[in-house]
């Protein structure tokens, strides 16, 4: 499942990126083109701050369009339907710290959808990598930049 150019995304992630791409192509790109045309209509563009800003915005928009097309073109949909026996991409995993007893809940996602504050961690992160392929009740050792930790898998959804 670890193909180098694959972008693992949930269906919601694909929808969100598709909507952003549509907005950039159909709304933002024409807006920037109008800004450039307006700046050109003002005359000499060599010292025109509005023109420079519009061209910089255009470069950003076009770069983001290319990035989104690449991500979506290499998208692999994460199927997280129903109960799972093993931790895999798309699973929501509840783990308990073996030392302190604290529980944490993480959803294992591809790197494009990572949001640690919302509990969405990459399958390639130290914790994500350690959890992959394990079952409820198993203990996993995690090596993080801050040192090692041991967790028990409490629940997989």
N, C-alpha and C positions, 0 to 999 in steps of 0.2 A: 504494500500500500504506500510505499515511500518513493514515489516517482519524483525525480528532481524538479520537473517543471509543473507539477500538479499543485493546484490551489484548492485545498479542502475547505468547502464552504457549506453552511447550512442553507436550506431553501430560502430562509429569511435573509441571509447574507447575500445570496445571489439576487434576490428581489431588490434589496437596498442598493447594491452596486449598479444594477440595471437601471434603476430609477435615477441614480446620480448621473450615469452615462447619458441617459435620455435628456435630462435637464441640461447637461453641458453641451450636447450637440444641438438641441432644438431651441434652447433659450439663451444660454450664456454665450455660445459662439456667435450668434447673430448680434447680441448686445455689444460684444467687443468689436465686431466688424463695424458696427455703426459708430462706435467711439473713435475708431481709427479713421473712418471716413470723415467724421466731423473735425477731427484734429487736422487732417490733410486739407480740409476746406478752409482752415484758418490761415493757410499759406505755408511759409517756410517751416519744414518739420525738423530742421537741424537743431534748433534750440527750443523745441516745443515740448514742455514737460508733459502735457496731456497726451501727446502722441507717444512719447517714451513710456509712459505709464500704461497706455492701452496696448502697446506692443509687448510689454512685459507680462501683462495680464493674458494676452493672447498666447504667449509661450507657455505660461502655466496651464491654461485651459487645454491647449493641444497636448501637452505632456500628460496631463491627467487623463485625457481621453485615451491616449495610447496605453497608459498603465491599466486603465479599467478594461479596455479591450483585451489586453494580454491576460489579466487575471481571469476574466470571464471566459476567454477562449481556452484556458487551461483548467477550468473549474471541474472539480469532482464533487458531486453532491454528497453530503454527509447524511446518511439515513440513520436517524436515532429513534426509530419507532419501537415502542413496546419495551418490555423488560429484557435486559441483557445479562448474560452469565459472565461475560468478560468485559473488562474496561477496553473501550475502543473509541475512535474518534466520534464525537457527537454525544457521548454518554455524559450524564451528570453523575458525579461520584462524590459520595460523602466519605471523608476519611477522619480518623481520630489519631491525634498525636500520641504516640506510645508513652512519652515522658510526662506530658502535662495533662493529657486527657481531653484537650480542646478538639472540637470537631470543626471541620471546614468543608464547604461544598464547592466543587469545581466542575465546570463543563469543559470537556476536552475538545478544542477546536483547531482549525488550521491557523497559520500565522496571520492571515488577513483579518480574522475576526477577533484577535486577542484583545481582551479588556480585563486586566487583572482586578480592577476595582469592582467589576461586576461578576467576578469569579470565573471568567472565561480565560483559560490558559492554553497555551500551545501544546500540541502533542510532542513538540520537540523541546519543550522546557524541561528542566530537571525533574520536576514533579510529574509532569505529563508523561515523559519518557519512562519513568519508574513505574507508573501505574498501568501502563498499556499491557494488556494481555493477562492481568491478574483478576482474581475472583474475590467475592465477598468473603471476609474472614481472614484473608491472607495479609501478611505483613510485608511491607516493602521498605527498603532502605533507599533514601534519597540523598544524593550528594549535591549540595547547593554551594554557591560561592561563600555562604556564611558557615559552612560545615555540614556534617551529616545529621540526618534525622530519620526516625523510623515512624511509619504510619501503618494503621490497620484500615483496611477497606471495610466500611460499615454498610454501604448501600450503593447499588449501581442502578441508575434509571436511564 
